[in-house]
Amino acid sequence: MSTSQSKRRISNGAAFMIAVFVPITIFLIVQLFSDPAVFLTTILKSLAMGSTYAIIALGFVLIFKATEVVNFSQGALAMIGALFISFLVADETIPIVPWWSEGNLVPIRNPIYDLGLPSWMAWGLSFIVALFFAALIGLFLERVAIRPMIGQPLFSVAVITLGLEISLRVLANDSAKLKLRNTNTPWSGKGFNIGDNFLYWSFFAAMIAAAISVVAVFLFYRSKLGIAMRAVARDQEAAMAQGIPIGRVFAIAWGAGAALAAVGGLFATEPPIKQTGAVDAETSLVAFRALPAVILGGLDSVQGAILGGLIVGSAEIFAGQYLSGYTSVLGAGYPLVIPYVVMIIGLIVKPYGLFGTEEIRRV
């Protein structure tokens, strides 16, 4: 593509975005002054939704930066991670490692609940343990299914992750259908009112979790292992020539991605995404709802994952709030389509995402 063609495409895309977003901005300003309480509630709700999407998107980005593969099993990992939390805090048992006793498999009791700790502290420690088990699942999948594919076509690896998604989701669905799998979060169902609008504490918990995740990823990328991962992301062959263990980098990326998926899976059971506070068959779909955030921000960009998540989440919530009177025209499920519309508009201007690395090809 010539320079003039590229500039023309960007110019046309920018003009298109201005034509779309200027009327939307004016409309939102009018809504702000007409009902500030509803507008503030909508902002907080959209930040919570965007934070959940950003956490899921960070998991996508970590794995993609290390392996150059879009992990389509992220949704199943999110659901399994949420199930681990449920096993530890609702059933008070340790997941994965049952004990053989008198000819039967007996679950091991979670010892944290025998320490006499306050309930919120026991939940927090169990949550950390659940993230550890989720990371173990990620490490296992990488070692068994991904590492043998090093050097193989990326399309083949992506298809393998899709197969993992289907297989893991079937296993997780069987577990979730047996009984309601509550996550028993300390803030479950609690909140406060702003005028006639109710705000859940889960909104703020999601924002705090996203902030902690961002800081953790930021610090990780400045560690020795993080620098190695960035080197692998830039050039795998050069990294191998420098003695960087590619397999270890892949494993760390999958473990961290699975742990982030578990955090996202937890908040996929909470408002504003769900009202039940329990894992169900739809929990795994949160990854596909967050996928537009990954594409919009850029597949290899951490800051893009954050901004993309906030943009997509805000668009979905604001559209659901202020276009609800047009469901007869748009359809009842129109808010779920909005993120993909936003993604398409963004890609018109930035085909590689807002912060994605552009590939320069000479023709």
Secondary structure as UniProt FT lines:
FT   HELIX           3..34
FT   HELIX           36..67
FT   TURN            72..73
FT   HELIX           74..89
FT   STRAND          99..101
FT   TURN            102..103
FT   STRAND          104..106
FT   HELIX           111..114
FT   HELIX           119..141
FT   HELIX           142..146
FT   HELIX           147..149
FT   TURN            150..151
FT   HELIX           154..178
FT   STRAND          181..182
FT   TURN            186..189
FT   STRAND          191..194
FT   TURN            195..196
FT   STRAND          197..200
FT   HELIX           201..220
FT   TURN            221..222
FT   HELIX           224..234
FT   HELIX           236..241
FT   TURN            242..243
FT   HELIX           246..267
FT   TURN            268..269
FT   TURN            271..273
FT   STRAND          278..279
FT   TURN            281..282
FT   HELIX           283..285
FT   HELIX           286..297
FT   TURN            299..300
FT   HELIX           302..322
FT   HELIX           324..326
FT   HELIX           327..330
FT   TURN            332..333
FT   HELIX           334..349
FT   TURN            351..352
//
